[in-house]
């Protein structure tokens, strides 16, 4: 009986460690998929992942101060 519980504990512990290893990106991808409707197409899924990745990249750049002011962007586009 002790062996049975030890095996169950080890399986449970292994499952927990696998869950902890799951990357943040993978968890966010699963959450994104869960929020989409059941009749979604592959194209829709890829678009959602693309937009999510672009937003995350932009937020990371903003956190690191790698942004350009609105006025500088305006000057660049209007000067051409």
C-alpha positions as CSV (number, residue, x, y, z in Angstrom):
1,X,0.0,0.0,0.0
2,X,2.8,2.4,0.8
3,X,4.3,1.7,-2.7
4,X,1.0,2.7,-4.3
5,X,1.0,6.0,-2.5
6,X,4.6,6.7,-3.2
7,X,4.0,6.1,-6.9
8,X,1.0,8.4,-6.9
9,X,2.9,11.1,-5.0
10,X,5.8,10.9,-7.4
11,X,3.5,11.1,-10.4
12,X,1.7,14.1,-8.8
13,X,5.0,15.7,-8.0
14,X,6.3,15.2,-11.6
15,X,3.1,16.7,-12.9
16,X,3.5,19.7,-10.7
17,X,7.1,20.2,-11.8
18,X,6.1,20.0,-15.4
19,X,3.4,22.6,-14.9
20,X,6.0,24.9,-13.2
21,X,8.3,24.4,-16.1
22,X,5.7,25.6,-18.6
23,X,6.8,28.8,-20.1
24,X,4.9,32.0,-19.7
25,X,4.5,32.2,-23.5
26,X,3.0,28.8,-23.7
27,X,0.5,29.6,-20.9
28,X,-0.4,32.9,-22.7
29,X,-0.9,31.0,-25.9
30,X,-3.2,28.5,-24.3
31,X,-5.2,31.4,-22.7
32,X,-5.4,33.1,-26.1
33,X,-6.7,29.9,-27.7
34,X,-9.2,29.4,-25.0
35,X,-10.7,32.9,-25.6
36,X,-11.2,32.4,-29.3
37,X,-14.5,31.0,-30.6
38,X,-14.8,27.4,-31.5
39,X,-15.3,28.1,-35.3
40,X,-12.0,30.0,-35.6
41,X,-9.8,29.4,-38.7
42,X,-6.0,28.8,-38.8
43,X,-5.6,32.2,-40.3
44,X,-7.5,33.8,-37.4
45,X,-5.3,31.9,-34.9
46,X,-2.1,33.0,-36.6
47,X,-3.3,36.6,-36.8
48,X,-4.0,36.6,-33.0
49,X,-0.6,35.2,-32.3
50,X,1.0,37.8,-34.6
51,X,-0.8,40.7,-33.0
52,X,0.0,39.4,-29.5
53,X,3.7,39.1,-30.3
54,X,3.9,42.6,-31.8
55,X,2.1,44.1,-28.7
56,X,4.5,42.2,-26.3
57,X,7.5,43.4,-28.3
58,X,6.3,47.0,-28.3
59,X,5.6,46.9,-24.5
60,X,9.0,45.5,-23.8
61,X,10.6,48.2,-25.9
62,X,8.6,50.9,-24.1
63,X,9.7,49.5,-20.7
64,X,13.3,49.7,-21.9
65,X,12.9,53.3,-23.1
66,X,13.3,52.4,-26.7
67,X,10.5,54.6,-28.0
68,X,10.3,57.7,-30.2
69,X,8.2,60.6,-29.3
70,X,5.1,61.5,-31.3
71,X,6.7,64.7,-32.5
72,X,9.8,63.0,-33.8
73,X,7.7,60.5,-35.7
74,X,5.6,63.3,-37.2
75,X,8.8,65.2,-38.3
76,X,10.2,62.1,-39.9
77,X,7.1,61.4,-42.0
78,X,6.3,64.9,-42.9
79,X,9.9,65.7,-44.0
80,X,9.8,63.1,-46.8
